[in-house]
Amino acid sequence: MSTGMRAVIAAGPGGPEVLRIVERPRPEPGQGQVLVRVEAAGINRPDVMQREGRYPPPPGASDVLGLELAGIVEALGPGAERFQPGDRVMALVQSGAYAEWAVVDEAVALPVPEGLPAVEAGAIPETYVPVWSNVFERARLQAGESLLIHGGSSGIGTTAILLAKARGAKVLVSAGSPEKCAACLRLGADVAIDYRRDEFVAAARAATDGRGPDVILDMVGGPYIARNLDAVAIDGRIAQIAFQQGSRVAEIDFQPLLMKRVTLTGSTLRARPVALKARLADALAEHVLPLLAAGRARPPIDSVFPFDRVAEAHARMDAGQHIGKIVLSMGDAAQGSR
């Protein structure tokens, strides 16, 4: 086995052109870790933010980009016993997924269901884990309730559509074009709101008999913060997971928070302890892996790029036209942007 590998870093803050493929030593698995030969790695908005210099890796983490991967276990670190060499796994990592090899805390790794291709498995952890945590645990979405997802055609958005429908919720989405709205409807959304043409507060109320959605999943922030409070139902819950349009707003009337008894929650995932991520992985193993094994709720793949074309993959993400996940492939499955 070679002691070196290729990996992707950002040479400095900037656009896709700052990405570099460099030679690095192959990592060695530590206590409770496994060494994985990476087959595929999902590309996510936090990767773009790290490339731009706005989301540095946690202290002690590698500067190699990438937060999720799928691959084959090649070696075990001390105390690792859940998997064996040759097992197919998918996992969240703090960094390091854009590489030929990566070390993974085995407590957060999940077995890849039989028949699930690597390019789909590598697109699962970084969206399915936060959707499960925020929509179903923190915001407590129940069967028969309604969920409004902002950014419905994104990786997070498409995942939320699939899981919410699988668990019996009514799903509303907002998206930025007729094509994206149509794609969300094909995935199972009940209502798609083109936010460039329609006001989502009025549209969401109209689609819920005037009540407003029980749960709102928002990654936009900025002006959406006040509008979410206006739109949400009495006793509703708002899960804030990002601030793509900013976290600071000049003035917000929080009176609806009291009058409607709204729960407003937010969370990040990357820097949280391994034990917490392991608990979320266990929840996915119980509630989501059976769906994937049955061929349900599988991630829609927008495009697959070979490792050498990582800058093109980031350019695709930056353009904002993708629907579903963008994936890097280490094998021959890469097909480029559709």
Backbone hydrogen bonds, N-H to C=O, Kabsch-Sander energy under -0.5 kcal/mol:
donor,donor_aa,acceptor,acceptor_aa,energy
5,M,24,R,-2.0
7,A,22,V,-2.3
8,V,98,Y,-2.1
9,I,20,R,-2.3
11,A,9,I,-0.6
11,A,18,V,-3.0
14,G,51,R,-1.3
18,V,15,G,-2.2
19,L,16,P,-1.7
20,R,9,I,-2.8
22,V,7,A,-3.1
22,V,20,R,-0.7
24,R,5,M,-2.7
26,R,3,T,-3.1
32,G,78,P,-3.1
33,Q,30,G,-2.1
34,V,104,V,-2.5
35,L,75,A,-2.8
36,V,34,V,-0.5
36,V,102,A,-3.2
37,R,72,I,-2.9
38,V,36,V,-0.8
38,V,100,E,-1.5
39,E,70,A,-2.9
40,A,70,A,-1.9
41,A,328,L,-2.2
42,G,68,E,-0.5
42,G,122,G,-1.2
43,I,326,I,-2.7
47,D,44,N,-1.1
48,V,44,N,-1.3
49,M,45,R,-2.3
50,Q,46,P,-2.4
51,R,47,D,-2.5
52,E,48,V,-2.0
53,G,50,Q,-1.4
54,R,49,M,-2.9
55,Y,49,M,-0.7
61,A,58,P,-2.3
65,L,8,V,-2.1
69,L,91,A,-1.9
70,A,40,A,-2.4
71,G,89,V,-2.5
72,I,37,R,-1.9
73,V,87,D,-2.8
74,E,35,L,-3.2
75,A,35,L,-1.2
77,G,33,Q,-2.9
80,A,77,G,-1.9
86,G,73,V,-3.2
87,D,84,Q,-2.4
89,V,71,G,-2.6
90,M,110,L,-2.2
91,A,69,L,-2.2
93,V,67,L,-2.3
96,G,64,V,-2.2
97,A,66,G,-1.4
98,Y,65,L,-3.0
99,A,97,A,-2.2
100,E,6,R,-1.9
102,A,36,V,-2.0
104,V,34,V,-2.5
106,E,32,G,-2.2
106,E,104,V,-0.6
108,V,105,D,-2.0
109,A,105,D,-0.6
109,A,106,E,-0.6
110,L,90,M,-2.8
112,V,88,R,-1.9
116,L,113,P,-2.1
120,E,117,P,-0.8
121,A,117,P,-2.6
122,G,118,A,-2.9
123,A,120,E,-1.3
124,I,121,A,-1.4
127,T,124,I,-1.4
128,Y,124,I,-2.9
129,V,125,P,-1.8
131,V,127,T,-2.0
132,W,128,Y,-2.4
133,S,129,V,-2.7
134,N,130,P,-2.8
135,V,131,V,-2.5
136,F,131,V,-0.8
136,F,132,W,-1.1
137,E,132,W,-1.4
138,R,133,S,-2.8
139,A,134,N,-1.7
141,L,135,V,-2.3
144,G,168,G,-2.8
145,E,142,Q,-2.1
147,L,170,K,-2.6
148,L,215,V,-2.8
149,I,147,L,-0.5
149,I,172,L,-2.6
150,H,148,L,-0.6
150,H,217,L,-2.4
151,G,174,S,-1.0
152,G,174,S,-2.5
154,S,151,G,-1.7
157,G,151,G,-0.5
158,T,154,S,-3.1
159,T,155,G,-1.8
160,A,156,I,-2.5
161,I,157,G,-2.2
162,L,158,T,-2.2
163,L,159,T,-2.6
164,A,160,A,-2.5
165,K,161,I,-2.4
166,A,162,L,-2.0
167,R,163,L,-1.2
168,G,165,K,-1.6
169,A,164,A,-2.5
170,K,145,E,-3.0
172,L,147,L,-3.4
173,V,191,V,-2.1
174,S,149,I,-2.4
175,A,193,I,-2.4
181,C,177,S,-2.4
182,A,178,P,-2.5
183,A,179,E,-2.1
184,C,180,K,-2.0
185,L,181,C,-2.1
186,R,182,A,-2.1
187,L,183,A,-1.5
188,G,184,C,-0.7
188,G,185,L,-0.9
189,A,184,C,-2.3
190,D,171,V,-2.0
191,V,171,V,-1.7
193,I,173,V,-2.8
194,D,192,A,-0.6
195,Y,175,A,-1.9
195,Y,193,I,-1.1
197,R,194,D,-1.9
198,D,194,D,-2.8
200,F,198,D,-0.6
203,A,199,E,-2.1
204,A,200,F,-2.7
205,R,201,V,-2.1
206,A,202,A,-2.4
207,A,203,A,-1.8
208,T,204,A,-0.5
208,T,205,R,-1.2
209,D,206,A,-0.9
210,G,205,R,-3.3
211,R,208,T,-1.9
214,D,146,S,-0.6
215,V,146,S,-1.9
216,I,237,R,-2.1
217,L,148,L,-2.9
218,D,216,I,-0.6
218,D,239,A,-2.7
222,G,246,G,-2.6
224,Y,221,G,-2.4
225,I,222,G,-1.5
227,R,223,P,-1.1
228,N,224,Y,-2.7
229,L,225,I,-1.4
230,D,226,A,-1.7
231,A,227,R,-2.1
232,V,228,N,-2.6
233,A,213,P,-2.6
235,D,260,K,-4.1
236,G,233,A,-2.0
237,R,214,D,-2.6
238,I,263,T,-3.0
239,A,216,I,-3.1
240,Q,238,I,-0.7
240,Q,265,T,-3.2
241,I,218,D,-2.7
241,I,239,A,-0.6
242,A,218,D,-0.8
244,Q,219,M,-2.1
245,Q,220,V,-3.4
246,G,243,F,-1.9
254,F,252,I,-0.9
257,L,254,F,-1.2
258,L,254,F,-0.9
258,L,255,Q,-0.9
259,M,255,Q,-2.6
260,K,256,P,-2.5
261,R,258,L,-0.6
262,V,257,L,-1.8
263,T,236,G,-2.4
264,L,262,V,-0.6
265,T,238,I,-3.0
265,T,263,T,-0.6
267,S,240,Q,-1.1
272,R,269,L,-1.7
277,K,273,P,-2.0
278,A,274,V,-2.8
279,R,275,A,-1.8
280,L,276,L,-1.9
281,A,277,K,-2.4
282,D,278,A,-2.2
283,A,279,R,-1.8
284,L,280,L,-2.2
285,A,281,A,-2.4
286,E,282,D,-1.8
287,H,283,A,-2.8
288,V,284,L,-2.3
289,L,284,L,-2.6
291,L,288,V,-0.6
292,L,288,V,-2.2
293,A,289,L,-2.9
294,A,290,P,-1.3
295,G,292,L,-1.7
296,R,291,L,-3.0
302,D,300,P,-0.6
302,D,325,K,-2.6
303,S,325,K,-1.3
304,V,336,G,-1.0
305,F,327,V,-3.0
307,F,329,S,-1.4
309,R,306,P,-2.2
310,V,307,F,-1.2
313,A,309,R,-1.8
314,H,310,V,-2.2
315,A,311,A,-2.1
316,R,312,E,-2.1
317,M,313,A,-1.8
318,D,314,H,-2.9
319,A,315,A,-2.0
320,G,316,R,-0.7
320,G,317,M,-1.1
321,Q,316,R,-0.6
324,G,153,S,-2.6
325,K,300,P,-2.5
326,I,43,I,-0.6
327,V,303,S,-2.1
328,L,41,A,-3.0
329,S,305,F,-2.8
330,M,39,E,-2.9
331,G,39,E,-0.6
334,A,331,G,-0.6
335,Q,304,V,-1.3
336,G,304,V,-4.1
